[in-house]
Amino acid sequence: MDKRYQIFISSTFSDLKEERNKVMQTIMSLDCIPAGMELFPAMDEEQFDFIKRVIDDCDYYLLIVGARYGSMDDNGVSYTEKEYDYAKEKGIPVMAFLHKDISSIPLGKADTDAVLKQKLENFRKKVETGKLVKYWDNADELNALVAISLPKTIKMFPRTGWVRANLQTNAESLQEINQLQKELSELREFKAKQDQDLSQLENNLKDRIAGLETIATIPGQNKHFDYKKHKDAVTTWKAQLSIKEIFEKLALYMIDNSLSDTQVRNRIARISFESTGKNFDRNDNCQIELKTYQQIRLHLKLLGLIEMCTIPECKSIYWQLSHNGKALILNSLCFFKDKNQ
């Protein structure tokens, strides 16, 4: 039976974009499915929980190590190393590709801090204890190694993989059809309920809708490492966004989650930073003034789009989308509307 295997690609992000892109193309040319941190280039603990679920769905784990250790959690462990440890813990076959000579990598793509260099060295030694380790010098060599190693790994360590529905047995297909029919019925009921809620929302927000178009001026600063000057640096920016733009981007992180006051503030800081045309890097530390954040949060609350929630085991203030907020974002994303209509 023809199968396709899902491959999780793990690495630091901004310094290995070219290498990741070429590897992804090679994986697709081998009729496999690439997956990885393109979902969340800037990682935090909340997003790492989602990444773990993605790794659970993958058949193989492919690690690329350059000259950066990567952004770390509160315990000083990089999320790349955490992904590696998790894949090993789950028994997923690992293919590791380490750069031959990290001293030859340009400073802009390498760690200069002595602590980070040592952490990277320790991580490399850990990975080298595995069996499937190859060494590369440039993106083309890495790509060739992946093209050779992946088919061998699949042959040596057969996995479940993914099978097209039309290749399944009749019994499996019938069971799947019944399940899909049930889900379709539930979706129709859910859509009808959402349409009703949306209609009610539109009636309730007629007098407030102008508030969504209010423009917020957001000054901020970004603390980062200046690789040219080899020292910490601070850059400032000033963004102008409507409340609607802020809400639509913020709501993507709140549809199924509650966020602390600090997390909401950090999200708004990143949203405003990226709106100026800048690319957010894992090592960036974007901040906005507390007063500005409180004004935006109050505006969203008065519009009935977010509300405070209580988490018994936590002492911090947490926020979640209100019923109206969920209905509005679902409508904005056109989850249940044909875009051609």
N, C-alpha and C positions, 0 to 999 in steps of 0.2 A: 504494500500500500504506500502510495506517494505521500511523504511527510515534508513539512517545513519546520525548521527549528528556529526558536527565538534566542537571540544572542544579546546579552547585556554588555554594553561597552562602558567600562569604568576608567576614569582618568581625571586629572585636573582639567579645567575647561578652556580658559582663555589662551593658555600657552600651547595647547595641542589641538586647536580648531582644525587646522589643515590635515593633521594626521587622522583625527576622528572622521572627518568627511570622507577621506579616501578609504578608510577601513569600512565605513558604512556602505559605500558604493560596492566594495568587494563582497561584503556579506550579502547584499541584495543580489549581486550577480551570481552568487552560489545558491540562489533560491532560499535564502534564510531571511529572518526578520530581525533587523537591528532594533535595540531599545537602549535607552540610557538617560543621562542627565540633561539632555536637551529639554526635558520637561521642566527642570528646575536648575538652571545654570548656577544660581545663587542658593546654596543649600542651608537649611536650618533643621532643627530636630523634628519639627512638625512635618516638613516635606520629606525628611529621611524616612519616616514611618511609611509614607506612600511609596517611596523608592523601594523599600523592602518588599512591599507587595508586588511591585513590578519584577523584582529579582525572583520572587517565588514563582512567577509565571514563566520564567525563562528556563531554557534547557542547558545553556552554557554561559559561562562568565568570562569575558575577555578584558584583561587589565593592561592598560598602557601607562608606563611610568616614564616621565621626563625628568626635569630638574626642579620641579616644585613639589612640595609636600601637600599643599592645598589648605583651604580654610578648615578650621578645627572647631570641635564642640567645646563645651565648658571644661572637659577633662584634658584638653590638649591633644585629642586624637583627630586626625583629618577624616573628613567624610569619605574620601577615597579609600582609606584604610578600613574604615568601618564597613563599607560596602564589600571589600575583599573578605574581611573576617566573617561577615554575615553569609556570603556565598559559600565559604568553606564550612561554616557551621551547618548549613543546609545540605551539604553534600553535593553541591552543584560543581561539575567539572570546570576547572579553572585553566585558562590559557593566559600566560603572563608574558608581556613583551617589555623588556627594560632597555633604556638607552645605554649604548655601549660606553660612552664617555661624556658624562654630564658637564665636565669642565669645558667642553667645546661648545656648549649651548650658550647663545647670547645672554647677557645679563638681564635683558628685559623679559626673558622667559625662564629665569632661574632664581632660586632663593639665594639671598645674600646674608641673611641672618644666620648666625652660627647655630642657634638652637634648632631652627627649621632644617638646616643642612644635616644635623645629626639625626633628627627625626626621620628625614628622608632616607638616610643611610641605613638606619635600623629597619625601616620598612622594606627597603630593597633586600636586606639580608633575610628578613622573614619570608619574602616572596621567593627568594632563591632556594629555599628549602623544598619548594614544590617540584614536581616532575616536569611539567610542561612550561619551561621557561626558555625564551629566545631573546636575542639581543639585536637591537637595530641602531642604525646610524642616521638615517634620514627617512622622510615620509614614504618614499618609493620603496625602500628596503623593507620598512615595516609592513607596507601593503602586500609585498610579495610573500613575506613570512606568514601573514594571516591567511593568504590564499592557499598556501601549502598546508599550514597547521590545522585549519578548521576542518577540512574533510577527514584528515587523519584522526582528529579528536572525536569526530562524530562516529567514525568506524570503531575506534577503541572503546568509546563510552556511549553506547546507544541510549537514547533518551526517548521520552514519550512523544514530543513534537506535536505539531498541529496537522490535522487531516481535513481536507475539504469535505463538506457535508455530503456531496454527491458520491463520495467514495465509501461512506459508512454502510454498514449492513442495513437491511430494510427495517429490522426491529429498532435499531438505533435511530434511524431517520424518522420512523413513525413516532417514537417517544419524543424526539426533538420537535417535530411538527406540533404535537399536542401541547408541549410546553410553550412553544412560541405563540400558539393560538390563545393560551391562557394569559400570557404576558401581553399580547395585543389587546385582549379584552380589558385587562387591568389598565393599560395605557390609555385606552379610549375613555374609560371612566375617570382616570386621572386628568386627562385633557379637558373633559367636560367640566370637572370641578375647577381646574385652573382657569378655564375661560370664564366661568361664573365669578370666581374670585377676582380675576383681572377686570371684569366689567365693573364689579363693585369698587375695586381700587381706583379705577379711572374716575368714577363718580365722586369718590371721597377726596381725590387729589386735584380736582379741577381748580380749586382756589389756591392750591399750593404749588402747582406745576411750574410757575414762574420762578420759584425758589431754586429749582434744579439748574436753571440757567445762570444763577448768580456766579460771578467770576471771583475766585479766591486768588489773591496774590500770596505766593508762598516762597519766602526767602529760606535758603538752606545752605548747609556746608557739608563737604565731603572730606573725611580724613582718610588719607591713603598714603601708600609708599611711593615716592618719586624715584623711579629707577634711574633716571638720568642724573639726578643729584645725590642719589643714594641716601635719602633721609625721608623722614615722615613729612608730609605736606598737607595743607588744607586749602581746598578750593571752594569758592562760594558760587551760588547760582540763585536765580529768581525765576520761578515758574508762575504762569497764569493759567489756571484750569477752572473749568466750570464745576460746580458741585456734582453735576451729572457725570462728568468724565471721571472725577475722583471716585464716586460711588460705584460706577460700573466696573472699574479696575479693582477696587477694594473688595467688592462683593464676590469676585471670583475665588478669593481665599476664605470667604465666610459662608458659602452656600451650605456646607456640611460641617462647619467648625465654629467654635467660639474662640475669639482672640482676646488676649489680655490687652490692657491699656497700652503697654509698651509695644506689643506686636502691632496693634493698629497704628500707632504713631510711626513705627518703623516702616510699615507698608506705605503709608501716605508719603513719607519722606522719599522712598524709592520711586513711587509713582511720579512724584513731582520732578525728581532728578532725571528720570528717563524721558519725561515730556520735553526736556530741553534738548533732546537729540543725543544725549550721552549714553554710552553703553555701561551697564552696571556690571562690575566685576566682583568676584567672591570676596576680594580683600577690601572692597569699598565699605566705608562706614558713613552712611548718609544720615543727617540729622536735620530736623526743623525745630523752630522755637516752640516751647510748650504752649505759649499763648496762641500761636497760629493753629496748632493742632487742636486745642480746646475749642476754638471758634468753629473749625470745620466739623468736629465731632458733634458740637451742639446743634449746628445746622442740620446735620443728618438725623439727629434725634428728633428735632422739632418737625422735620418732614415725615416722621414716622417710619424711617427706613431702617434704623438700628435700635436696639434696646439692650438694657443691662440685664445680665443673667447671673445666676448664683451657682458656683461650683463649691460644694461643701468643704472639700479638702484643700481648697485654695483660698488664700486671704486677699489676693489681688482682685481688681475690678476686671470683669470679663464682659465682652460685647458679642452680640450675635445679630443676624438679620431678623428684622421683624417679619410678620406675615406679609405686610405690604411690601417690604423690601425684597423678599423672595419672589413675590409675584411680579414685581417690576423688573428685576434682573432676568427672570426667565423669559419675560416678554421681549426684553431688549436683545437677548441672545437668540431669539426666534427658535427656541427648542421645539415648539410644537406648531410652527407656522411654515408653510412652504415659501421659501425665499422668492420664488417666481410669481407668487400671487400679488 
